[in-house]
């Protein structure tokens, strides 16, 4: 049941380009009763291989801005490792609640960006061209450290935050932001997963089942991103973290 559930979730992750770590944590803790710290470790470690599979598929379809992704990912490595070690000191109840809140807030952020774009444009200077040069390095490293810390500390891939930053700060179009986001989450997940591994939080049997399901599902799901109608894609991007966050907050 765990493998089949992760297979379906992986397909959804690959389709919307979300890291899916937060929803994976919800499924593990609420659906299968896995302790929150173990779920965080498993989710982040699994995302390494899931993002590798999905990112390769998006790269072949030319939906990745490599330079932007590499710079943000570099900062993410630092932030994620620090976050994982901070998370190890947090009590389970508090960690579960914050993870759920962050998941739901991700949905709110994405909703504003995708459905209230005029309001956002009136209050936020949105770039229409790709950010390059020194500003890319400065903003990219800072963005990577912040989103990496959130990923490492609370187990989520921070896909919503990363995608929003890519579109608003770095000028990456929506479809390319999905593939680039996957590329960024790859080193973040690896760094955060290592942090949890060093703290003895990773359960290998659960990790293997989760990994196989997510990786296979994400590979197939990523192939459907460019084929889906944009309105449907937008609904899925918002609904995924919203549902996961609500379930986590109510039933953790």
PASEBA-1860 file (N, C-alpha, C; in nm, 3 decimals):
! residues 252
1> XXXXXXXX> 0.082/-0.120/0.000/0.000/0.000/0.000/0.086/0.126/0.000 ~ 0.195/0.122/0.075/0.284/0.238/0.079/0.343/0.264/-0.058 ~ 0.390/0.159/-0.124/0.451/0.174/-0.256/0.350/0.226/-0.358 ~ 0.231/0.170/-0.361/0.129/0.212/-0.457/0.087/0.357/-0.432 ~ 0.075/0.396/-0.305/0.038/0.533/-0.272/0.145/0.631/-0.320 ~ 0.271/0.594/-0.301/0.380/0.681/-0.343/0.392/0.686/-0.495 ~ 0.354/0.579/-0.563/0.356/0.577/-0.708/0.260/0.682/-0.764 ~ 0.140/0.687/-0.708/0.041/0.786/-0.751/0.084/0.928/-0.715
9> XXXXXXXX> 0.138/0.944/-0.594/0.185/1.075/-0.552/0.301/1.122/-0.639 ~ 0.390/1.031/-0.675/0.503/1.066/-0.759/0.460/1.118/-0.896 ~ 0.356/1.057/-0.952/0.305/1.103/-1.081/0.254/1.247/-1.070 ~ 0.187/1.277/-0.960/0.136/1.413/-0.939/0.250/1.511/-0.919 ~ 0.353/1.470/-0.846/0.469/1.555/-0.822/0.538/1.590/-0.954 ~ 0.560/1.491/-1.037/0.624/1.515/-1.165/0.541/1.602/-1.255 ~ 0.409/1.589/-1.248/0.319/1.666/-1.333/0.320/1.814/-1.299 ~ 0.309/1.847/-1.170/0.302/1.988/-1.130/0.439/2.049/-1.106
17> XXXXXXXX> 0.544/1.967/-1.099/0.678/2.020/-1.077/0.706/2.056/-0.933 ~ 0.615/2.018/-0.841/0.635/2.047/-0.699/0.727/1.943/-0.640 ~ 0.802/1.985/-0.537/0.892/1.892/-0.472/0.817/1.776/-0.409 ~ 0.701/1.803/-0.353/0.618/1.697/-0.301/0.659/1.643/-0.166 ~ 0.769/1.694/-0.110/0.816/1.643/0.019/0.712/1.666/0.128 ~ 0.648/1.783/0.126/0.548/1.813/0.228/0.429/1.720/0.221 ~ 0.380/1.693/0.101/0.267/1.602/0.084/0.309/1.459/0.118 ~ 0.434/1.424/0.087/0.485/1.292/0.123/0.488/1.276/0.275
25> XXXXXXXX> 0.527/1.380/0.345/0.528/1.377/0.492/0.387/1.357/0.546 ~ 0.290/1.428/0.486/0.150/1.413/0.528/0.104/1.270/0.510 ~ 0.134/1.211/0.396/0.093/1.074/0.368/0.160/0.975/0.464 ~ 0.286/0.996/0.494/0.358/0.905/0.583/0.308/0.914/0.727 ~ 0.291/1.037/0.777/0.253/1.055/0.917/0.106/1.027/0.942 ~ 0.018/1.085/0.860/-0.126/1.069/0.880/-0.175/0.935/0.826 ~ -0.127/0.898/0.707/-0.175/0.776/0.644/-0.113/0.649/0.698 ~ 0.017/0.653/0.735/0.086/0.530/0.775/0.146/0.537/0.916
33> XXXXXXXX> 0.124/0.645/0.990/0.166/0.653/1.129/0.315/0.660/1.152 ~ 0.390/0.711/1.056/0.536/0.722/1.070/0.568/0.844/1.156 ~ 0.660/0.835/1.253/0.699/0.952/1.335/0.745/1.068/1.247 ~ 0.716/1.190/1.289/0.739/1.308/1.207/0.885/1.325/1.167 ~ 0.979/1.305/1.259/1.120/1.324/1.224/1.166/1.221/1.120 ~ 1.116/1.098/1.133/1.149/0.995/1.034/1.086/1.028/0.900 ~ 0.963/1.079/0.904/0.895/1.116/0.779/0.969/1.229/0.708 ~ 1.019/1.325/0.785/1.097/1.434/0.726/1.221/1.380/0.656
41> XXXXXXXX> 1.291/1.291/0.724/1.414/1.234/0.669/1.385/1.155/0.541 ~ 1.283/1.071/0.545/1.247/0.988/0.430/1.204/1.075/0.312 ~ 1.121/1.176/0.340/1.069/1.262/0.233/1.182/1.336/0.162 ~ 1.271/1.397/0.238/1.379/1.473/0.177/1.477/1.382/0.101 ~ 1.512/1.268/0.162/1.604/1.176/0.096/1.543/1.122/-0.033 ~ 1.413/1.095/-0.031/1.345/1.045/-0.151/1.340/1.149/-0.261 ~ 1.327/1.275/-0.221/1.318/1.381/-0.319/1.444/1.393/-0.405 ~ 1.558/1.349/-0.353/1.681/1.355/-0.431/1.663/1.280/-0.562
49> XXXXXXXX> 1.615/1.157/-0.553/1.601/1.072/-0.671/1.478/1.108/-0.753 ~ 1.372/1.151/-0.684/1.252/1.194/-0.756/1.282/1.316/-0.840 ~ 1.351/1.414/-0.782/1.384/1.535/-0.855/1.483/1.507/-0.968 ~ 1.574/1.411/-0.948/1.669/1.375/-1.053/1.593/1.321/-1.175 ~ 1.499/1.232/-1.150/1.420/1.174/-1.259/1.337/1.281/-1.329 ~ 1.265/1.362/-1.251/1.180/1.464/-1.311/1.258/1.574/-1.380 ~ 1.372/1.616/-1.319/1.452/1.724/-1.376/1.512/1.684/-1.510 ~ 1.555/1.559/-1.522/1.610/1.511/-1.648/1.504/1.517/-1.758
57> XXXXXXXX> 1.383/1.474/-1.724/1.274/1.477/-1.821/1.244/1.620/-1.865 ~ 1.237/1.714/-1.769/1.212/1.854/-1.802/1.328/1.915/-1.881 ~ 1.450/1.875/-1.849/1.567/1.927/-1.918/1.565/1.886/-2.066 ~ 1.527/1.764/-2.092/1.519/1.716/-2.231/1.413/1.792/-2.310 ~ 1.312/1.840/-2.239/1.207/1.917/-2.305/1.237/2.067/-2.304 ~ 1.361/2.104/-2.264/1.409/2.241/-2.260/1.321/2.331/-2.172 ~ 1.288/2.278/-2.054/1.206/2.352/-1.960/1.283/2.384/-1.832 ~ 1.416/2.397/-1.844/1.502/2.427/-1.728/1.595/2.543/-1.761
65> XXXXXXXX> 1.598/2.645/-1.673/1.695/2.754/-1.685/1.814/2.715/-1.597 ~ 1.915/2.657/-1.658/2.022/2.590/-1.585/2.102/2.686/-1.495 ~ 2.142/2.800/-1.547/2.225/2.892/-1.469/2.154/2.939/-1.343 ~ 2.030/2.981/-1.357/1.952/3.027/-1.242/1.936/2.915/-1.140 ~ 1.903/2.795/-1.188/1.885/2.682/-1.099/2.011/2.644/-1.023 ~ 2.125/2.652/-1.091/2.252/2.615/-1.028/2.289/2.712/-0.916 ~ 2.269/2.841/-0.938/2.304/2.941/-0.837/2.217/2.927/-0.713 ~ 2.086/2.916/-0.732/1.996/2.902/-0.618/2.021/2.770/-0.546
73> XXXXXXXX> 2.046/2.665/-0.622/2.074/2.534/-0.562/2.199/2.535/-0.476 ~ 2.299/2.613/-0.515/2.422/2.623/-0.436/2.393/2.679/-0.297 ~ 2.315/2.786/-0.292/2.277/2.842/-0.162/2.189/2.746/-0.084 ~ 2.106/2.671/-0.156/2.016/2.576/-0.091/2.087/2.465/-0.017 ~ 2.203/2.426/-0.066/2.281/2.321/0.001/2.317/2.363/0.143 ~ 2.359/2.487/0.157/2.399/2.539/0.288/2.278/2.548/0.381 ~ 2.171/2.610/0.331/2.052/2.629/0.413/1.988/2.499/0.457 ~ 1.983/2.400/0.368/1.916/2.274/0.400/1.989/2.196/0.509
81> XXXXXXXX> 2.121/2.197/0.504/2.196/2.122/0.605/2.179/2.185/0.743 ~ 2.181/2.318/0.748/2.158/2.388/0.875/2.017/2.359/0.926 ~ 1.919/2.367/0.837/1.781/2.344/0.875/1.756/2.205/0.930 ~ 1.818/2.103/0.872/1.800/1.966/0.917/1.850/1.948/1.060 ~ 1.960/2.012/1.093/2.015/2.001/1.228/1.931/2.080/1.330 ~ 1.872/2.190/1.288/1.782/2.265/1.375/1.655/2.184/1.401 ~ 1.603/2.120/1.297/1.481/2.040/1.309/1.497/1.926/1.408 ~ 1.615/1.869/1.415/1.640/1.756/1.505/1.618/1.792/1.650
89> XXXXXXXX> 1.622/1.921/1.684/1.605/1.967/1.821/1.460/2.004/1.853 ~ 1.373/2.008/1.753/1.235/2.049/1.773/1.147/1.933/1.820 ~ 1.049/1.958/1.910/0.954/1.854/1.952/0.861/1.815/1.837 ~ 0.813/1.691/1.837/0.735/1.637/1.727/0.607/1.716/1.700 ~ 0.532/1.749/1.806/0.405/1.819/1.788/0.423/1.954/1.722 ~ 0.520/2.028/1.768/0.548/2.160/1.711/0.590/2.148/1.566 ~ 0.676/2.051/1.538/0.727/2.032/1.403/0.616/1.996/1.306 ~ 0.523/1.911/1.348/0.410/1.871/1.263/0.321/1.990/1.231
97> XXXXXXXX> 0.293/2.070/1.332/0.205/2.186/1.312/0.267/2.287/1.216 ~ 0.394/2.318/1.236/0.461/2.415/1.150/0.470/2.365/1.007 ~ 0.496/2.236/0.990/0.502/2.178/0.856/0.369/2.193/0.785 ~ 0.258/2.165/0.856/0.126/2.181/0.798/0.096/2.325/0.761 ~ 0.132/2.417/0.849/0.108/2.560/0.823/0.188/2.606/0.701 ~ 0.311/2.562/0.691/0.394/2.602/0.578/0.341/2.546/0.447 ~ 0.289/2.424/0.451/0.230/2.366/0.331/0.111/2.448/0.284 ~ 0.024/2.483/0.379/-0.094/2.560/0.343/-0.056/2.701/0.295
105> XXXXXXXX> 0.043/2.760/0.360/0.087/2.893/0.317/0.146/2.888/0.176 ~ 0.206/2.775/0.140/0.257/2.759/0.005/0.144/2.767/-0.097 ~ 0.031/2.705/-0.062/-0.084/2.708/-0.151/-0.138/2.850/-0.166 ~ -0.140/2.925/-0.056/-0.189/3.064/-0.060/-0.099/3.149/-0.150 ~ 0.031/3.132/-0.135/0.126/3.208/-0.216/0.109/3.178/-0.364 ~ 0.096/3.051/-0.396/0.080/3.013/-0.536/-0.054/3.062/-0.592 ~ -0.157/3.060/-0.509/-0.288/3.109/-0.554/-0.280/3.257/-0.592 ~ -0.214/3.335/-0.508/-0.201/3.478/-0.535/-0.125/3.502/-0.665
113> XXXXXXXX> -0.016/3.426/-0.682/0.065/3.444/-0.802/-0.010/3.402/-0.928 ~ -0.082/3.291/-0.923/-0.143/3.236/-1.043/-0.281/3.293/-1.075 ~ -0.353/3.337/-0.970/-0.490/3.382/-0.992/-0.511/3.531/-0.962 ~ -0.420/3.590/-0.888/-0.430/3.733/-0.855/-0.306/3.807/-0.906 ~ -0.271/3.777/-1.028/-0.147/3.830/-1.082/-0.148/3.983/-1.094 ~ -0.264/4.040/-1.126/-0.272/4.186/-1.136/-0.250/4.252/-1.001 ~ -0.310/4.195/-0.897/-0.290/4.250/-0.763/-0.144/4.238/-0.722 ~ -0.084/4.123/-0.751/0.056/4.102/-0.716/0.146/4.198/-0.792
121> XXXXXXXX> 0.115/4.217/-0.920/0.197/4.307/-1.002/0.189/4.451/-0.952 ~ 0.071/4.486/-0.895/0.053/4.623/-0.845/0.129/4.646/-0.716 ~ 0.159/4.539/-0.643/0.227/4.552/-0.514/0.371/4.497/-0.516 ~ 0.405/4.424/-0.623/0.538/4.363/-0.630/0.597/4.385/-0.769 ~ 0.718/4.434/-0.779/0.781/4.451/-0.911/0.821/4.315/-0.970 ~ 0.743/4.266/-1.065/0.768/4.136/-1.126/0.858/4.152/-1.248 ~ 0.963/4.072/-1.257/1.054/4.079/-1.370/0.992/4.016/-1.494 ~ 1.023/4.072/-1.608/0.975/4.017/-1.735/1.090/3.958/-1.817
129> XXXXXXXX> 1.215/3.975/-1.769/1.331/3.916/-1.834/1.415/3.841/-1.731 ~ 1.496/3.748/-1.776/1.578/3.669/-1.686/1.682/3.755/-1.615 ~ 1.698/3.732/-1.485/1.800/3.801/-1.406/1.935/3.739/-1.437 ~ 2.037/3.821/-1.456/2.171/3.771/-1.491/2.278/3.846/-1.412 ~ 2.402/3.804/-1.429/2.516/3.875/-1.372/2.524/3.869/-1.220 ~ 2.585/3.971/-1.162/2.605/3.976/-1.017/2.474/3.970/-0.939 ~ 2.367/4.043/-0.983/2.239/4.034/-0.910/2.187/3.890/-0.900 ~ 2.210/3.812/-1.005/2.167/3.672/-1.002/2.239/3.596/-0.892
137> XXXXXXXX> 2.370/3.617/-0.877/2.447/3.548/-0.775/2.406/3.591/-0.634 ~ 2.390/3.720/-0.614/2.357/3.770/-0.480/2.217/3.724/-0.438 ~ 2.118/3.751/-0.522/1.981/3.713/-0.488/1.962/3.563/-0.491 ~ 2.035/3.497/-0.581/2.023/3.351/-0.593/2.074/3.279/-0.469 ~ 2.190/3.319/-0.420/2.247/3.254/-0.301/2.159/3.279/-0.179 ~ 2.112/3.403/-0.163/2.026/3.436/-0.049/1.895/3.357/-0.056 ~ 1.834/3.354/-0.174/1.711/3.278/-0.193/1.732/3.131/-0.164 ~ 1.845/3.077/-0.209/1.875/2.937/-0.187/1.892/2.903/-0.040
145> XXXXXXXX> 1.961/2.989/0.034/1.983/2.964/0.177/1.849/2.964/0.253 ~ 1.764/3.061/0.222/1.636/3.072/0.292/1.545/2.953/0.260 ~ 1.525/2.925/0.132/1.438/2.814/0.094/1.498/2.680/0.135 ~ 1.631/2.671/0.130/1.697/2.549/0.174/1.677/2.523/0.322 ~ 1.685/2.630/0.402/1.663/2.615/0.546/1.520/2.567/0.574 ~ 1.422/2.626/0.507/1.283/2.585/0.525/1.265/2.438/0.489 ~ 1.329/2.396/0.382/1.320/2.257/0.340/1.382/2.163/0.442 ~ 1.502/2.198/0.488/1.571/2.113/0.583/1.505/2.109/0.719
153> XXXXXXXX> 1.456/2.224/0.765/1.398/2.232/0.899/1.261/2.167/0.908 ~ 1.179/2.183/0.803/1.041/2.137/0.810/1.008/2.029/0.708 ~ 1.110/1.981/0.637/1.091/1.866/0.551/1.027/1.892/0.417 ~ 0.973/2.012/0.396/0.908/2.039/0.269/1.011/2.078/0.165 ~ 0.980/2.053/0.039/1.073/2.089/-0.068/1.072/2.237/-0.097 ~ 0.977/2.311/-0.038/0.964/2.456/-0.057/0.942/2.492/-0.203 ~ 0.878/2.401/-0.278/0.858/2.423/-0.421/0.777/2.549/-0.448 ~ 0.673/2.575/-0.367/0.589/2.692/-0.389/0.670/2.820/-0.374
161> XXXXXXXX> 0.753/2.827/-0.271/0.836/2.945/-0.248/0.938/2.962/-0.361 ~ 0.997/2.850/-0.402/1.098/2.855/-0.507/1.037/2.898/-0.640 ~ 0.923/2.838/-0.675/0.858/2.874/-0.802/0.818/3.021/-0.803 ~ 0.768/3.069/-0.690/0.728/3.210/-0.682/0.850/3.300/-0.700 ~ 0.960/3.267/-0.633/1.083/3.346/-0.647/1.134/3.343/-0.791 ~ 1.128/3.226/-0.854/1.175/3.215/-0.992/1.097/3.307/-1.085 ~ 0.966/3.313/-1.067/0.883/3.394/-1.155/0.891/3.543/-1.122 ~ 0.892/3.577/-0.992/0.886/3.718/-0.951/1.024/3.784/-0.949
169> XXXXXXXX> 1.122/3.717/-0.889/1.254/3.777/-0.871/1.347/3.751/-0.989 ~ 1.340/3.629/-1.045/1.439/3.589/-1.145/1.386/3.591/-1.288 ~ 1.255/3.621/-1.306/1.199/3.637/-1.439/1.185/3.509/-1.519 ~ 1.168/3.395/-1.451/1.153/3.267/-1.520/1.005/3.242/-1.550 ~ 0.967/3.211/-1.675/0.827/3.183/-1.709/0.773/3.061/-1.635 ~ 0.640/3.050/-1.628/0.575/2.946/-1.549/0.623/2.805/-1.583 ~ 0.615/2.766/-1.711/0.653/2.630/-1.746/0.800/2.601/-1.718 ~ 0.886/2.698/-1.743/1.028/2.679/-1.714/1.055/2.682/-1.564
177> XXXXXXXX> 0.971/2.750/-1.489/0.989/2.754/-1.344/0.965/2.616/-1.282 ~ 0.881/2.534/-1.345/0.854/2.401/-1.294/0.978/2.313/-1.305 ~ 1.038/2.308/-1.424/1.157/2.227/-1.442/1.276/2.280/-1.364 ~ 1.293/2.413/-1.361/1.403/2.474/-1.286/1.388/2.449/-1.137 ~ 1.263/2.452/-1.089/1.236/2.424/-0.948/1.282/2.284/-0.911 ~ 1.255/2.188/-0.999/1.299/2.050/-0.974/1.451/2.042/-0.964 ~ 1.518/2.116/-1.052/1.664/2.117/-1.049/1.717/2.173/-0.917 ~ 1.652/2.278/-0.866/1.695/2.342/-0.742/1.672/2.252/-0.622
185> XXXXXXXX> 1.557/2.185/-0.620/1.523/2.101/-0.506/1.616/1.979/-0.496 ~ 1.678/1.940/-0.606/1.768/1.825/-0.606/1.883/1.840/-0.506 ~ 1.966/1.945/-0.513/2.074/1.958/-0.414/2.022/1.993/-0.275 ~ 1.910/2.065/-0.266/1.852/2.096/-0.136/1.812/1.968/-0.063 ~ 1.745/1.878/-0.136/1.702/1.752/-0.076/1.820/1.665/-0.035 ~ 1.924/1.664/-0.118/2.043/1.583/-0.086/2.109/1.634/0.042 ~ 2.125/1.765/0.053/2.189/1.823/0.172/2.104/1.801/0.297 ~ 1.974/1.827/0.286/1.886/1.806/0.400/1.878/1.660/0.441
193> XXXXXXXX> 1.872/1.571/0.342/1.868/1.428/0.372/1.992/1.380/0.445 ~ 2.108/1.433/0.405/2.232/1.397/0.474/2.230/1.445/0.619 ~ 2.174/1.564/0.641/2.164/1.616/0.777/2.082/1.524/0.866 ~ 1.968/1.476/0.816/1.886/1.383/0.893/1.954/1.247/0.910 ~ 2.026/1.204/0.807/2.098/1.076/0.815/2.203/1.080/0.925 ~ 2.277/1.189/0.933/2.380/1.202/1.035/2.320/1.204/1.176 ~ 2.193/1.245/1.187/2.125/1.248/1.317/2.048/1.119/1.346 ~ 2.063/1.018/1.261/2.001/0.887/1.283/1.851/0.884/1.266
201> XXXXXXXX> 1.796/0.970/1.181/1.651/0.979/1.165/1.597/0.903/1.043 ~ 1.683/0.850/0.958/1.639/0.789/0.833/1.609/0.640/0.851 ~ 1.485/0.598/0.818/1.443/0.459/0.823/1.455/0.402/0.682 ~ 1.550/0.310/0.660/1.580/0.265/0.524/1.470/0.182/0.459 ~ 1.401/0.089/0.529/1.292/0.016/0.463/1.180/0.107/0.413 ~ 1.141/0.205/0.494/1.038/0.299/0.451/1.092/0.386/0.338 ~ 1.218/0.423/0.349/1.281/0.506/0.246/1.280/0.437/0.110 ~ 1.313/0.309/0.106/1.319/0.236/-0.021/1.182/0.228/-0.087
209> XXXXXXXX> 1.079/0.196/-0.009/0.944/0.188/-0.065/0.897/0.324/-0.116 ~ 0.923/0.427/-0.038/0.883/0.562/-0.077/0.958/0.606/-0.203 ~ 1.087/0.580/-0.205/1.171/0.620/-0.317/1.126/0.557/-0.449 ~ 1.106/0.426/-0.448/1.070/0.357/-0.571/0.937/0.409/-0.627 ~ 0.839/0.427/-0.540/0.710/0.477/-0.584/0.717/0.618/-0.640 ~ 0.782/0.707/-0.569/0.791/0.847/-0.612/0.873/0.862/-0.740 ~ 0.981/0.789/-0.751/1.071/0.805/-0.865/1.004/0.758/-0.994 ~ 0.941/0.643/-0.989/0.873/0.592/-1.108/0.756/0.682/-1.147
217> XXXXXXXX> 0.679/0.723/-1.048/0.564/0.808/-1.076/0.603/0.943/-1.132 ~ 0.709/1.004/-1.077/0.751/1.137/-1.122/0.800/1.136/-1.266 ~ 0.863/1.028/-1.306/0.915/1.020/-1.443/0.800/1.026/-1.544 ~ 0.694/0.953/-1.517/0.578/0.954/-1.607/0.501/1.085/-1.595 ~ 0.487/1.136/-1.474/0.412/1.259/-1.453/0.472/1.379/-1.523 ~ 0.606/1.386/-1.524/0.674/1.500/-1.586/0.648/1.509/-1.735 ~ 0.618/1.397/-1.799/0.593/1.396/-1.942/0.461/1.463/-1.978 ~ 0.371/1.475/-1.879/0.241/1.533/-1.909/0.231/1.682/-1.884
225> XXXXXXXX> 0.335/1.743/-1.825/0.328/1.884/-1.789/0.301/1.973/-1.910 ~ 0.380/1.957/-2.017/0.366/2.044/-2.133/0.243/2.011/-2.218 ~ 0.178/1.899/-2.188/0.059/1.860/-2.264/-0.070/1.907/-2.198 ~ -0.063/1.940/-2.070/-0.184/1.976/-1.995/-0.226/2.120/-2.024 ~ -0.356/2.147/-2.024/-0.404/2.286/-2.038/-0.355/2.369/-1.920 ~ -0.314/2.491/-1.946/-0.258/2.577/-1.841/-0.353/2.597/-1.724 ~ -0.484/2.621/-1.746/-0.576/2.638/-1.631/-0.578/2.516/-1.539 ~ -0.575/2.397/-1.597/-0.575/2.275/-1.516/-0.445/2.261/-1.439
233> XXXXXXXX> -0.334/2.295/-1.503/-0.204/2.288/-1.437/-0.199/2.382/-1.317 ~ -0.255/2.501/-1.333/-0.257/2.599/-1.224/-0.338/2.549/-1.105 ~ -0.452/2.485/-1.133/-0.536/2.431/-1.025/-0.459/2.325/-0.947 ~ -0.391/2.237/-1.018/-0.315/2.129/-0.953/-0.201/2.184/-0.868 ~ -0.133/2.287/-0.917/-0.020/2.345/-0.843/-0.067/2.401/-0.709 ~ -0.184/2.465/-0.707/-0.237/2.523/-0.584/-0.298/2.417/-0.493 ~ -0.371/2.323/-0.550/-0.445/2.225/-0.471/-0.353/2.128/-0.396 ~ -0.240/2.094/-0.455/-0.153/1.994/-0.394/-0.105/2.033/-0.254
241> XXXXXXXX> -0.041/2.148/-0.235/0.001/2.185/-0.099/-0.116/2.223/-0.008 ~ -0.226/2.274/-0.066/-0.342/2.312/0.016/-0.402/2.191/0.085 ~ -0.427/2.086/0.011/-0.485/1.964/0.067/-0.390/1.901/0.168 ~ -0.262/1.892/0.132/-0.163/1.835/0.224/-0.152/1.912/0.353 ~ -0.153/2.045/0.344/-0.142/2.128/0.464/-0.261/2.115/0.556 ~ -0.382/2.115/0.499/-0.504/2.103/0.579/-0.507/1.969/0.653 ~ -0.474/1.862/0.581/-0.474/1.728/0.644/-0.371/1.722/0.756 ~ -0.253/1.780/0.733/-0.146/1.777/0.832/-0.186/1.854/0.958
249> XXXX> -0.248/1.970/0.940/-0.286/2.053/1.055/-0.397/1.985/1.135 ~ -0.494/1.926/1.068/-0.611/1.869/1.136/-0.586/1.732/1.198 ~ -0.501/1.650/1.135/-0.492/1.510/1.175/-0.353/1.465/1.219 ~ -0.255/1.557/1.232/-0.121/1.513/1.268/-0.117/1.456/1.410
END
